[in-house]
Amino acid sequence: MGTESAMLNSLDIETVTESAGVNETVLEQLEEQGKKAVVQTYMDINATEMEKTDLSASLTVDITPKYKVVSLPKSADDSETSTDRPLGEGKLTVTESVNMSIPVGDLFDGMEVDKVYVVHTKDSGEKYQYEATYDGSNVEFENPHGFSTFRISTTDSSVIRLDDKGYLSAVEAIKDLEDGQTMTITDNIEDQTELIIKKAVSFYVSKQTIKTVNIKAATGYILTIEDGLYTVMKDPDAKGGNITATVTSYTDNTNTPVVLLYPSDKADTEIMSYYRTGNKTGVLYEGNVADTTAGTKRTETQITVEEVEDGDYKMLVYMEGKYIPIIREVSVSGEDVDLGTIDLYLYGDVNFDGTVNTRDSQQILRYYAGKTSVFDQGSEEEKELRKTAANVTNPKQGDSDINTRDSQQILRYYAGKTSVFDEIK
């Protein structure tokens, strides 16, 4: 297909033009020519595979949201298309849920279509299945997980269904499992799978496979089966403990650290997605502030996560004010756990001195040029943290490289100009 569909020009022009390699000199030249730079967003859609038999059909498409910076006469409407060559372009990162409609042509012609399924495979390998509606020419569905590869077919690929909703991941199914539902285990599941339930819930099980699947209660829970009803409840004799930590931040910031505990099998990318959108889906425990002490340079905040059951977790620590979020692994086994000090640092503050200025920009340029820099100093964990601090274009634009664009954005922020820092929490 390879088509481009125009979308709304909703991106900040100053931030995007720099990321696309369009500098201020080019913008000034356009001004002299009586033109302006505008951002036009579009979907790059490519069909990569199509299969069709008498009984089934499928279409695989890669969808990438992109933008391009174009020039238009000052009197022209921004929705118009420029005939000039684009000044620059790049990829977009979409974090909000999107209603999608994909034309499928004659894919399902001659077939009796009952249901249509869309399997969404992320670049990270994570997979989701959506049930779609088919109107004879288009497939429509709700997509909350960004863009990448979508396989449209009449085949249900789910490994587990909860009532009528299918899941490609047993972990995700268990997370959504509610009282009274019927868990249908399909033949798509792997043999010798263990389904570990870690919450109080009662449900029924229907097996549509001869594969071996073991349903178990997690540590701290008890499973009983009576007349086909599986009931998981907390073990009254289970042990656990509190998790404590001292979170430090710069004294001039008055915000409060937030500590959230997720299951250990939750992907870091998914946790970061929740962090960016403010969505607390999947949070098992939330920390409480016990005490705060302000020093001359850094503030220490005592955080306690109370009555955590035995098990393995991932802990997200973050704070408003352009601080870098931290993810730590933690285990509880019958006693309290003290994680010691967790230091929060600012995006852009690569030398960890509490300010974002030209010195940080210079260190990034030295690192980019392969010269000795502050990135060579400290422990391995500190070195990685410095790299995260340097990559200021990542939170908004998904750029994973440390380069001159990061240095330029820091200089813009230091000069009080519009920059990617405006979109960082």
TIMI-65675 format. One record per residue (C-alpha): y, x, z; residue in one letter. Coordinates in steps of 0.05 Angstrom, whole numbers, padded with zeros to 5 digits, always signed. Each point is the difference from the previous one (the first is absolute). Layout:
<gumars>
YXZA
...
</gumars>
This chain:
<gumars>
+00000+00000+00000M
+00050+00054+00021G
+00057-00050+00004T
+00065+00004+00040E
+00024-00061+00037S
+00073+00003+00023A
+00014-00014+00073M
+00061-00006+00044L
+00045+00061+00008N
-00004+00002+00076S
+00000+00076+00013L
+00057+00040+00028D
+00031+00037-00059I
+00023+00063+00037E
-00066+00012+00034T
-00043-00015-00061V
+00041+00040-00050T
-00009+00064+00040E
-00075-00012+00007S
-00004-00011-00076A
+00036+00066-00012G
+00067-00032-00020V
+00055+00041+00034N
+00073-00017+00014E
+00023+00038-00062T
-00039-00047-00045V
+00029-00060+00036L
+00070+00027-00009E
-00012+00010-00075Q
-00023-00073-00005L
+00063-00021+00035E
+00042+00037-00052E
-00039-00034-00056Q
+00014-00069+00030G
-00072-00009+00022K
-00036-00010+00066K
-00070+00019+00025A
-00045-00057+00021V
-00071-00002+00026V
-00051-00043-00036Q
-00068-00012+00031T
-00062-00020-00038Y
-00076-00003+00003M
-00041+00049-00042D
-00064-00038-00014I
-00060+00031-00035N
-00068-00033-00013A
-00052+00054+00010T
-00066-00038-00006E
-00027-00067-00022M
-00072-00025+00005E
-00028-00067-00023K
-00070-00030+00000T
-00026-00071-00006D
+00002-00007+00076L
+00058+00042+00023S
+00065+00034-00021A
+00047+00051+00030S
+00066+00034-00015L
+00027+00063+00034T
+00074+00014-00001V
+00043+00056+00030D
+00068-00025+00023I
+00055+00049+00021T
+00069-00024+00021P
+00053+00046-00029K
+00075+00007-00008Y
+00045+00032-00051K
+00073+00018+00003V
+00037-00022-00063V
+00072-00001-00024S
+00037-00064-00019L
+00071-00017-00019P
+00040-00018+00062K
+00009-00071-00026S
-00075-00011-00012A
-00045-00039+00047D
-00049+00044+00039D
-00059-00042-00025S
+00013+00022-00072E
-00043+00055-00029T
+00033+00065-00021S
-00013+00028-00069T
+00013+00070+00026D
-00055+00046+00023R
-00013-00009+00076P
+00039+00050+00042L
-00059+00006+00049G
-00060-00038+00027E
-00050-00002+00056G
-00052-00041+00038K
+00015-00055+00051L
-00035-00011+00066T
-00010-00075+00014V
-00016-00020+00072T
+00013-00075-00002E
-00050-00054-00020S
+00005-00019-00073V
-00022-00063-00038N
-00033+00026-00063M
-00016-00033-00067S
-00040+00041-00050I
-00014-00026-00070P
-00074+00008-00019V
+00000-00026-00071G
-00068-00026-00022D
-00039+00037+00054L
-00032-00063+00028F
-00002-00041-00064D
-00067-00036-00009G
-00017+00008+00073M
-00003-00051+00056E
+00045+00034+00051V
-00009-00023+00072D
+00035+00056+00037K
+00037+00063-00019V
+00002+00062+00044Y
+00046+00060-00001V
-00023+00066+00030V
+00060+00044+00016H
-00016+00074+00007T
+00056+00042+00031K
+00011+00074-00018D
-00024+00016+00071S
-00068-00033-00015G
+00013-00062+00043E
-00024-00065-00033K
+00021-00072+00007Y
-00026-00064-00032Q
+00045-00059-00016Y
-00021-00069-00024E
+00042-00019-00060A
+00017-00064-00038T
-00011-00004-00075Y
+00040-00048-00044D
-00033+00015-00066G
+00043+00060-00018S
+00025+00033+00064N
-00031+00023+00065V
+00045-00010+00061E
-00008+00028+00070F
+00037+00026+00061E
+00000+00076+00007N
+00024+00029+00067P
-00023+00072-00012H
+00044+00031-00053G
-00022+00021-00069F
-00055+00042-00033S
-00064-00023-00034T
-00022-00074-00005F
-00067-00024-00025R
-00001-00074-00019I
-00068-00033-00006S
-00043-00060+00014T
-00045+00041+00046T
+00007-00003+00076D
-00004+00072+00025S
+00008-00016+00074S
-00049+00030+00050V
+00017-00053+00052I
+00029-00070-00004R
+00031-00035+00059L
-00008-00074-00019D
+00029+00002-00071D
+00041+00065+00004K
-00032+00063-00027G
+00009+00072+00025Y
-00017+00066-00033L
+00003+00035+00068S
-00044-00020+00058A
+00052+00030+00048V
+00054-00045-00028E
-00045-00061+00004A
-00017+00014+00073I
+00074+00009+00015K
+00014-00071-00027D
-00062-00032+00030L
+00017-00063+00041E
-00038-00049+00044D
-00045-00049-00037G
+00001+00036-00067Q
-00063+00014-00040T
-00008+00073-00019M
-00038+00003-00066T
-00029+00069-00014I
-00009+00009-00075T
-00045+00046-00041D
+00060+00044-00015N
-00004+00031+00070I
-00032+00068+00009E
-00069+00004+00031D
-00003+00021+00074Q
+00072-00023+00013T
+00022-00009+00072E
+00051-00054+00014L
+00032+00017+00067I
+00040-00057+00031I
+00055+00021+00048K
+00030-00066+00023K
-00019-00064+00035A
-00023-00048-00055V
-00056-00050-00017S
-00025-00008-00072F
-00060-00017-00043Y
-00035+00047-00049V
-00029-00015-00068S
-00037+00057-00035K
-00004-00002-00076Q
-00034+00067-00005T
-00065+00034+00021I
+00037+00063+00019K
-00001+00022+00072T
+00066-00017+00036V
+00007+00010+00075N
+00052-00041+00038I
+00019+00034+00065K
+00052-00007+00055A
+00048+00059+00009A
+00002+00041+00064T
+00028-00045+00055G
-00027-00064-00031Y
-00065-00040+00004I
-00034-00038-00058L
-00044-00061+00010T
-00035-00042-00053I
-00020-00072+00013E
-00019-00053-00051D
+00031+00041-00055G
+00066+00008+00036L
+00022+00072+00010Y
+00046+00008+00061T
+00036+00064+00018V
+00035+00005+00067M
+00030+00054+00043K
-00048+00037+00046D
+00026-00014+00071P
-00028+00067+00022D
+00034+00040-00057A
+00044+00058+00019K
+00066+00022-00032G
+00065+00032+00019G
+00074+00009-00011N
+00031+00046-00053I
+00064+00036+00020T
+00046+00045-00039A
+00070+00030+00004T
+00039-00013-00064V
+00061+00044-00011T
+00058-00013-00046S
+00073+00023-00006Y
+00045-00023+00056T
+00053-00031-00045D
-00050-00052-00023N
-00004-00062+00044T
-00059-00033-00034N
-00067-00009+00036T
-00065+00031-00026P
-00054-00049-00024V
-00074+00016+00011V
-00054-00041-00035L
-00076+00009+00002L
-00042-00016-00061Y
-00076+00004-00012P
-00023+00070-00016S
-00025-00021-00069D
+00069-00024-00021K
+00026+00043-00058A
+00063+00040+00015D
+00030-00027-00065T
-00010-00071+00024E
+00031+00015+00068I
+00060+00030-00034M
+00006-00061-00045S
+00003-00044+00062Y
+00052+00047+00030Y
+00045-00004-00061R
-00003-00077-00003T
+00002-00013+00075G
-00067-00035-00005N
-00043+00008+00063K
-00065-00027-00032T
-00061+00034+00031G
+00035+00026+00063V
-00048+00000+00059L
+00047+00024+00054Y
+00074+00013+00009E
+00031+00050+00047G
+00051-00014+00055N
+00059+00044+00021V
-00011+00024+00071A
+00059+00047+00009D
+00055+00035-00040T
+00035+00065+00019T
+00059+00026-00042A
+00007+00075-00003G
+00056+00042-00031T
-00033+00002-00068K
-00063-00044+00001R
-00020-00064+00035T
-00068-00009+00031E
-00031-00069-00001T
-00064-00014+00039Q
-00045-00048-00038I
-00062-00036+00027T
-00051-00040-00039V
-00037-00040+00054E
-00072-00021+00008E
-00027+00029-00065V
-00073-00012-00011E
-00048+00058-00012D
+00001+00021-00073G
+00035+00040-00054D
+00070-00017-00024Y
+00058+00022-00043K
+00068+00000+00034M
+00065-00009-00038L
+00063+00025+00034V
+00067-00014-00031Y
+00073-00014+00016M
+00059-00029-00037E
+00053+00050-00020G
-00031+00038-00059K
-00055+00031+00042Y
-00066+00022-00032I
-00058-00045+00022P
-00060+00035+00031I
-00074-00021-00004I
-00047+00029+00052R
-00074-00011+00012E
-00020-00018+00072V
-00064-00018+00036S
-00010-00038+00065V
-00065+00008+00039S
+00001-00030+00069G
+00063+00035+00026E
+00074+00008-00011D
+00024+00045-00058V
+00065+00041+00003D
+00022+00023-00069L
+00055+00045+00027G
+00064+00007-00041T
+00010-00030-00069I
+00064+00026-00033D
+00037-00044-00050L
+00044+00034-00051Y
+00050-00025-00051L
-00011-00004-00075Y
+00038+00057-00031G
+00002+00042+00064D
-00047+00055-00024V
+00024+00051+00051N
-00007-00049+00058F
+00070+00011+00028D
+00017-00074+00005G
+00048-00004-00059T
-00008-00010-00075V
+00047+00046-00037N
+00008+00055-00053T
-00045+00048+00038R
-00059-00048-00010D
+00017-00007-00073S
+00002+00076-00009Q
-00068+00008+00034Q
-00030-00051-00048I
+00028+00039-00060L
-00030+00064+00028R
-00068-00034+00008Y
+00004-00029-00070Y
+00015+00070-00028A
-00059+00031+00037G
+00044+00040+00047K
-00008+00011+00075T
+00025-00061+00037S
-00005-00040+00065V
-00062-00032-00030F
-00038+00064+00017D
+00015-00008+00074Q
-00038-00035+00056G
-00070-00028+00007S
-00037-00032-00058E
+00019-00068+00027E
+00073+00020+00003E
-00002+00027-00070K
-00028-00065-00027E
+00052-00039+00040L
+00056+00042-00031R
-00027-00017-00069K
+00000-00074+00017T
+00072+00007+00025A
+00020+00034-00065A
-00030-00052-00046N
+00056-00050+00011V
-00012-00035-00067T
-00070-00020+00020N
+00013-00061+00047P
+00041-00037-00053K
-00024+00026-00067Q
-00071+00025+00014G
+00017+00070-00025D
-00050+00048+00032S
+00032+00065-00025D
+00049+00043+00039I
+00053+00022-00050N
+00074+00001-00018T
+00005-00076+00002R
-00015+00002+00075D
+00053+00054+00009S
+00051-00040-00039Q
-00013-00063+00040Q
+00011+00038+00065I
+00067+00026-00026L
+00020-00071-00020R
-00018-00026+00069Y
+00038+00057+00033Y
+00061-00015-00043A
-00002-00074+00019G
-00020-00023-00070K
-00053-00051-00020T
-00069+00031+00005S
-00074-00016+00013V
+00016+00006+00074F
+00032-00069-00005D
-00069-00031-00009E
-00036+00040+00054I
-00009-00036+00066K
</gumars>
